Amino acid sequence: MATTKTVGGVVDAPPVAAAPFGLINKVTLASDADRWESGVSYQSLDCAAKVDLWGMCDPDETNVIDGTGKNQIIYAPPIGITVTHTCTSTFGKDFREEADKQVLALLEASTQKALEFELKWGPVASASEPIGRWLTDTNTIIVDSSGVSPKAATAMLEDAYAACGYGGSGVLHVTRGTATALGSSIDEATNILYTPVGTMVLAGAGYSTPDPAGAGAWDGTWAFITGATQVWLSDPSVYPETINQAVNIATNDIFFKAERLAAAAYDGCCVFAVKVDLTQA
């Protein structure tokens, strides 16, 4: 049975950290942090080029890439993330410092999952103006909905992405279980997962979350492939400013909050999905 008060010696809680190999990494985290807090937009280059072949003796052109996505503008709205930490008042000498440390650690640990949830389901993007993009929106092309093995799903997605746009390397967005079954390799220099042909694999805890709207169209496990994916993060802040403002006198509990702004976007000209059956080899 859980207890709601300290018993015995008080020690530090086990540390918290975001799961490795998720959405936020050295490649996806953007560095232009001063220009995005009202949202970001850019013109997609994924399908921008019209590419034709022609011969010296035969000027007739054969089209390779039609460039129909050349005017596509990608928009990602700013997303607020707040973590509330409740702790029992001890009023020790370093209590405020420790409380700030704990709530900031929780924010850092949970930011990635919160952004993965947003990128999959789009509760903020779908309500923004202009509207943003998310993995389960109507622009995503479903390649197979029958439920195939993780390796088959990955192969289908990589082929679909190769046939779309200029033929670059996409980014796979999968559940952590899918990544385990897939057997992705780790780039030790960046601590990022990749498929054998070099497609980045983002194994997100937030990609396992069920549809918050309960619609059911995306029930089960799905794998997605998109263009280049980026994340923007602001510095965190903690409030309220004083312990007195944080104390619930009736319960002697203290509530601290940490928050930050964030944004996440992917190049969305070529986005595909395959349903995964984890029971298949």
Secondary structure, 3 states (H helix, E strand, C coil): CCCCCCCCCCCCCCCCCCCCCCCCCCCCECCCCCCCCCCEEEECCCCCCCEEECCCCCCCCEEEECCCCCCCEEEECCEEEEEEEEEECCCCCCHHHHHHHHHHHHHHHHHHHHHHHHHHHCCCHHHCCCCCCCCCCCCCEEEEEEEECHHHHHHHHHHHHHHCCCCCCCEEEECHHHHHHHCCEEECCCCEEECCCCCEEEECHHHHCCCCCCCCCCCCEEEEEECCEEEEECCCEEECCCHHHHEECCCCEEEEEEEEEEEEEECCCCCEEEEECCCCC
